[in-house]
Amino acid sequence: MANMDSNTEQQLKIILGSSSVARKQIIAEMGYDFTTMSADIDEKAIREEKPEDLVMVLAEAKADAIMRKLRDAGTSENTTLLIAADTVETVKPKLLVGEYKEDARSTLLITCDQVVVYEGVIREKPSSKEEARQFLNDYSGGHAATVSSVLVTNLSSGFRKGDWDKVEIYFHDIPESAIDKLIEEGIVLNVAGGLIIEHPLILPYVKEVVGETDSVMGLPKALTRRLIDEVL
């Protein structure tokens, strides 16, 4: 299917369910105006053995939770595209599912999730500074992978399409001093696997990225655009 034309893309407005600076940057680069929204689910209560299955069921759970909020909140003339991820901010949505049947292209809900996989083990956000330090020490001189999901739901038709993307990251040795500064700063406690390759303290020690950097940052652009096209 052909990509959306620029006029259609400009008409889309986004609620981003994330306080992540990286995701905000990605959405801005994609040309969308956006605000934020929360899914407010207990992610730890949802478990799957395979990372690909886990990120997809979490994206679906977030979509379902946000759709319930939208039904309860009423309608809004200004909300046309919604994105929810694994880190959220609180806003007051006012979109009623099904209100835009005459313009199905403009009412979409997008949810996503991400985990890191290291030696076959799923890693989510570190539970402590000690765990974050262990994660980073493991990556030093080694490699890990990110698995990211995107789910797009057409709120007018209920049609839903989702998929996942995997990226491999290889590292040089990471100095202990860089790890100390990252732990002290605290940002690694808020990201899957404590992995944030775009950070100036980590970037010099990234040896190779097999895949797209935006996917590692939490929102793969190409996958997001493809799924939007498919549900439209």
Secondary structure, DSSP 8 states (H G I E B T S, - for coil): -----HHHHHH-EEEEE---HHHHHHHHHTT-EEEE------GGG---SSHHHHHHHHHHHHHHHHHHHHHHH---SS--EEEE-SS---------TTTTGGGGGG-EEEEEEEEEEETTEEE-S-SSHHHHHHHHHHHTTSEEEEEEEEEEEETTT--EEEEEEEEEEEE----HHHHHHHHHH-GGGGSGGG--TTSTTTGGGEEEEES-HHHHTT--HHHHHHHHHHH-
